[in-house]
Amino acid sequence: MLRQLINIRTALALVAVAIVSGTIFYSNLLAKKIEKEEREKLSLWVEANKFIANSGENADLTLASQIQQHNADIPIIQTNEQDSIIDSRNLDSSEITNSKDYLKKKLEEFKSAHPPILLVLSTKPYVADKYYYGDSTLLKQVKYYPIIQLLIVALFILITLYSISTRNKSTQNQVWAGMAKETAHQLGTPISSLEGWVEMLKEDEANQSISSEMEKDVNRLKLISDRFGKIGSTPKLEEFNVTDQIEKMVEYIKRRAPDKVNFSIDAPAEIPVIAKISGPLFDWVIENLLKNALDAMEGKGLIAVKIKQRPGNVVIDVSDTGKGISKQNIAKVFKPGFTTKKRGWGLGLSLSKRIIEQYHKGQLFVKSSEAGKGTTFRIILNT
């Protein structure tokens, strides 16, 4: 799926580059052609002005007047040899009236855009006017068209990639939920069988110690099966005392931890910390975080859980004094399949984040981590 997404992205990028490159090339070609035509048009306009200025009383000015009137879109500023402004055409008259520097700014802009067209008025002595001009509206549109198209193509690519990504995530979620439910279904039959064998063992008092331990393990399997069965379904959230739930999971992990690993819980005294949660799924998250903390320590250290009630939410910090997480791995710890352990699938933290954020509408993230000093994961639950 990832390779397919990369291939689609590459293909879209190549198509975008081809479209934009072709558009820029053609637009530049078209712009140069229009620019050449506009200069020729303006040169003809200047000559028409010269003809009108130098013509006698009986001269036919029809064609020259038509040429002069035809230019209604190319902005022009007429100056003398010293670049003192004489006249202007096709510029914003309101700006000319309201701003003293408007023509000067436009003159500098035109100077950098195109070389002026000279109108020689006299050769002895030499007198000439200069006509500076800017781009017409059409030429500006042609020049800016590739940029606009680039933005449109970029927007199209972003929308396409977003839709592909959303579809892939939806597909992954369906596959994830399907695998979880199938696992729960497959566990159902052997668990039922084991429950029957445990009941048979209980009938003989000599097997009481064995049957008691087996019953605990079977109940544990039932809990795991129940958790997997809830993946993909909208869980029923109920009000629970979060402190009680966490204390149970800490006791469970404590019994399976080395003697040199200490546990502590810091919670509001005599005040229940209430939040709406799915009991089995929330326990799964706490268990995963505690196991993760245990794996991060080399058989000794402290795992501390701090619970705080705040207006509108409950904050739970699970800290350890383990090896910590490197900076480059902090962004990866919640990705499915990522693990630094020699065994395991790297799904625990990914599942935990999914349970807290999708099912409980809360947050789960790495609050802090320092190499050699430990890590703190934070859960925020809305109340």
C-alpha positions in Angstrom: 0.0 0.0 0.0 2.8 2.4 0.9 4.7 1.6 -2.3 1.5 2.2 -4.3 1.0 5.6 -2.6 4.7 6.5 -3.4 4.2 5.5 -7.0 1.0 7.6 -7.3 2.8 10.6 -5.7 5.7 10.2 -8.1 3.4 9.9 -11.2 1.4 13.0 -10.1 4.6 14.9 -9.5 5.9 14.0 -13.0 2.6 15.0 -14.6 2.5 18.3 -12.7 6.1 19.0 -13.8 5.3 18.2 -17.4 2.1 20.4 -17.4 3.8 23.3 -15.7 7.0 23.1 -17.8 5.0 23.0 -21.0 2.8 25.8 -19.9 5.7 28.0 -18.9 7.5 27.4 -22.2 4.4 28.1 -24.3 3.4 31.1 -22.2 6.9 32.6 -22.5 6.8 32.1 -26.2 3.4 33.7 -26.5 4.4 36.6 -24.2 7.4 37.4 -26.3 5.3 37.4 -29.4 2.7 39.7 -27.9 5.5 41.9 -26.5 7.0 42.3 -30.0 3.6 43.1 -31.5 2.9 45.7 -28.8 6.3 47.4 -29.4 5.5 47.5 -33.1 2.1 48.8 -32.4 3.4 51.5 -30.1 6.1 52.5 -32.6 3.4 53.0 -35.2 1.4 55.0 -32.7 4.4 57.3 -32.1 4.9 57.8 -35.8 1.2 58.6 -36.2 1.6 61.3 -33.5 4.6 62.7 -35.3 2.7 62.8 -38.6 -0.2 64.6 -37.0 2.1 67.1 -35.3 4.0 67.9 -38.5 1.2 67.8 -41.0 -0.2 70.8 -42.8 -3.7 72.1 -42.7 -4.9 70.1 -45.8 -3.3 66.8 -44.8 -5.4 63.6 -44.5 -5.2 62.6 -40.9 -7.8 59.8 -41.0 -5.4 56.9 -40.8 -3.1 58.5 -38.3 -6.1 59.4 -36.1 -7.4 55.8 -36.2 -3.9 54.5 -35.2 -3.7 57.1 -32.4 -7.1 56.2 -31.1 -6.5 52.4 -31.5 -4.1 52.3 -28.6 -6.3 52.1 -25.5 -4.6 49.4 -23.4 -0.8 50.0 -23.5 0.2 52.5 -20.7 2.6 55.2 -21.9 4.6 58.0 -20.3 6.1 60.7 -22.6 9.3 62.4 -21.4 11.9 64.7 -22.9 15.6 63.9 -23.2 16.1 64.6 -19.5 13.3 62.2 -18.5 11.1 65.0 -17.4 7.5 63.9 -17.7 5.5 65.6 -20.5 2.4 63.5 -20.8 0.9 60.1 -20.0 -1.7 57.8 -21.5 -3.8 54.8 -20.4 -2.9 55.2 -16.7 -5.2 55.5 -13.7 -6.3 59.2 -13.7 -7.5 59.1 -10.1 -4.1 57.9 -9.0 -2.4 60.7 -11.0 -4.6 63.2 -9.3 -4.3 61.9 -5.8 -0.6 60.8 -5.7 2.2 63.1 -6.7 4.7 60.2 -6.9 2.4 57.9 -9.0 3.8 58.9 -12.4 7.4 58.9 -11.1 7.0 55.4 -9.8 5.3 54.2 -13.0 8.2 55.8 -15.0 10.8 53.8 -13.1 8.7 50.7 -13.5 8.4 51.2 -17.3 12.2 52.0 -17.6 13.0 48.6 -16.1 10.4 46.8 -18.3 11.2 48.0 -21.8 13.6 50.3 -23.6 12.0 53.6 -24.7 10.8 54.5 -28.2 12.4 57.7 -29.4 10.7 60.4 -31.4 13.2 62.6 -33.0 11.8 66.1 -33.2 14.9 67.9 -34.6 18.4 66.9 -35.7 20.0 70.3 -35.6 19.9 70.9 -32.7 19.1 67.3 -31.7 15.8 67.2 -29.8 13.9 64.0 -29.1 11.1 62.8 -26.9 11.1 59.4 -25.2 8.0 57.1 -24.9 8.3 54.7 -22.0 5.6 52.0 -21.8 4.4 49.1 -19.7 2.6 45.8 -20.4 -0.9 45.7 -21.5 -3.5 43.8 -19.5 -3.4 40.9 -22.0 0.4 40.6 -21.7 0.2 40.6 -17.9 -2.4 37.9 -18.0 -0.2 35.8 -20.3 2.8 36.3 -18.0 1.0 35.4 -14.8 -1.0 32.5 -16.3 1.8 29.9 -15.6 1.8 30.9 -11.9 -1.9 30.6 -11.6 -1.9 27.3 -13.4 0.9 26.1 -11.1 -1.2 27.0 -8.0 -4.2 25.2 -9.5 -2.1 22.0 -10.3 -0.6 22.1 -6.8 -4.0 22.4 -5.3 -5.3 19.5 -7.4 -2.3 17.3 -6.4 -2.9 18.1 -2.7 -6.6 17.3 -2.9 -5.8 14.1 -4.8 -3.1 13.0 -2.3 -5.4 13.9 0.6 -8.2 11.8 -0.8 -5.9 8.9 -1.5 -4.4 9.1 2.0 -7.9 9.2 3.5 -9.0 6.2 1.5 -5.9 4.3 2.4 -6.3 5.1 6.1 -10.0 4.0 5.9 -8.9 0.7 4.2 -6.2 0.2 6.9 -8.7 0.8 9.6 -11.1 -1.8 8.1 -8.3 -4.3 7.7 -7.1 -3.6 11.3 -10.6 -4.0 12.7 -11.2 -7.1 10.7 -8.0 -8.8 11.8 -8.8 -7.9 15.5 -12.3 -9.3 15.3 -11.2 -12.4 13.5 -8.5 -12.9 16.2 -11.2 -12.6 18.9 -13.4 -15.1 17.0 -10.6 -17.6 16.6 -9.7 -17.4 20.3 -13.4 -18.0 21.3 -13.5 -21.8 20.7 -10.2 -22.8 22.5 -11.1 -20.5 25.4 -14.4 -22.1 25.8 -12.7 -25.5 25.7 -10.2 -24.5 28.3 -13.0 -23.2 30.6 -14.5 -26.7 30.4 -11.2 -28.4 31.3 -10.7 -26.0 34.2 -14.1 -26.9 35.6 -13.2 -30.6 35.3 -10.0 -30.0 37.2 -11.8 -28.2 40.0 -13.8 -31.4 40.7 -10.7 -33.0 42.1 -9.5 -31.2 45.3 -5.9 -32.4 44.6 -5.9 -30.1 41.5 -7.1 -27.0 43.3 -3.7 -25.1 43.1 -3.4 -26.0 39.4 -7.0 -25.2 38.5 -6.9 -21.9 40.3 -3.8 -20.7 38.3 -5.2 -22.0 35.1 -8.5 -20.2 35.7 -6.6 -16.9 36.1 -4.9 -17.5 32.7 -8.1 -18.4 31.0 -9.8 -15.3 32.4 -6.8 -13.4 31.1 -7.3 -14.9 27.6 -11.0 -14.0 27.8 -10.1 -10.4 28.6 -7.7 -10.2 25.6 -10.3 -11.7 23.3 -12.9 -9.2 24.6 -10.4 -6.3 23.9 -9.8 -7.5 20.3 -13.5 -8.0 19.8 -14.1 -4.3 20.7 -11.7 -3.0 18.0 -13.6 -1.4 15.1 -16.8 -1.1 17.1 -17.9 2.0 18.9 -17.3 1.2 22.6 -19.8 2.2 25.3 -18.2 4.8 27.5 -19.2 4.8 31.1 -18.1 6.8 34.1 -15.3 5.0 36.0 -12.9 5.9 38.8 -9.7 6.2 36.8 -7.6 5.8 39.9 -9.1 2.4 40.6 -8.7 1.2 37.1 -5.0 2.2 37.1 -4.3 0.7 40.5 -5.6 -2.6 39.3 -3.4 -2.6 36.2 -0.3 -1.5 38.3 -0.9 -4.4 40.7 -1.2 -6.8 37.7 2.1 -5.6 36.2 3.8 -5.4 39.6 3.3 -9.1 40.2 5.1 -9.9 36.9 7.9 -7.3 37.3 11.4 -7.9 38.7 11.8 -7.2 42.4 14.1 -4.2 41.8 11.4 -2.4 39.8 9.4 -0.1 42.0 5.9 1.4 41.3 4.3 4.5 42.6 0.9 6.1 42.0 0.3 9.8 42.8 -3.5 10.6 42.7 -5.8 13.0 44.5 -6.4 11.6 48.0 -10.0 10.6 48.9 -11.4 12.2 45.8 -12.4 9.8 43.0 -11.1 10.9 39.6 -14.1 10.2 37.3 -13.9 10.0 33.5 -16.0 8.4 30.8 -14.0 5.4 29.5 -14.4 1.9 28.1 -13.0 -0.1 31.0 -11.5 -3.0 29.0 -9.9 -0.8 26.4 -8.6 1.8 28.8 -7.0 -1.0 30.9 -5.4 -2.2 27.7 -3.8 1.2 27.2 -2.5 1.4 30.7 -1.1 -2.1 30.5 0.7 -1.3 27.2 2.2 1.8 28.7 3.3 0.0 31.9 4.8 -2.9 29.8 6.5 -0.5 27.6 8.0 1.3 30.7 9.1 -2.1 32.1 10.8 -3.1 28.8 12.7 0.2 28.8 14.4 -0.6 32.1 17.0 -3.2 32.7 15.3 -5.0 35.6 15.5 -2.0 38.0 14.2 1.5 38.4 10.9 3.3 39.0 7.6 3.4 37.2 5.5 6.3 38.4 1.9 7.1 37.5 0.6 10.6 38.2 -3.1 11.4 38.0 -4.4 14.9 37.9 -8.0 16.2 37.8 -8.2 19.4 35.8 -11.3 21.5 34.7 -12.7 19.6 31.8 -10.2 16.8 31.7 -8.1 14.2 33.5 -4.3 14.0 32.9 -2.4 10.8 33.4 1.4 10.7 33.2 3.2 7.3 33.0 6.9 7.8 33.7 9.9 5.4 33.8 13.6 5.7 34.6 14.6 3.6 31.6 16.8 4.2 28.6 14.6 6.9 27.1 13.7 7.4 23.4 16.0 9.0 20.9 14.9 12.2 19.2 14.6 10.6 15.8 12.4 7.8 17.2 9.9 10.0 19.2 7.9 10.7 16.0 7.9 7.0 15.1 6.9 5.3 18.4 3.2 5.3 17.6 3.6 4.0 14.0 2.4 0.4 13.5 5.4 -2.0 13.2 7.9 0.3 14.9 9.8 -1.3 17.7 13.3 -1.3 19.2 12.8 -4.6 20.9 14.0 -7.9 19.5 10.6 -9.5 19.9 7.1 -8.1 19.3 5.2 -6.6 16.4 5.4 -3.0 17.5 1.6 -2.6 17.7 1.1 -1.8 21.5 1.6 1.9 21.4 -0.1 2.3 18.0 -3.2 0.5 19.4 -3.1 2.6 22.5 -3.0 5.8 20.6 -5.9 4.6 18.4 -8.0 3.6 21.5 -7.4 7.0 23.3 -7.8 9.3 20.4 -10.4 7.6 18.2 -12.6 5.9 20.8 -12.2 8.2 23.8 -11.6 11.5 21.8 -8.6 12.1 24.0 -4.9 12.5 23.5 -1.8 10.2 23.9 1.7 11.5 23.3 5.3 11.5 24.5 5.4 14.3 27.0 9.2 14.1 27.5 12.1 11.7 27.0 15.8 11.9 27.7 18.4 9.3 26.8 19.5 7.4 29.9 17.0 9.1 32.2 13.6 7.9 31.1 10.4 8.7 29.3 7.0 10.1 30.2 3.8 9.3 28.2 0.8 11.6 28.8 -2.9 10.7 28.4 -5.5 13.4 28.4 -9.1 12.3 28.8 -12.1 14.6 28.5 -14.5 14.6 31.4 
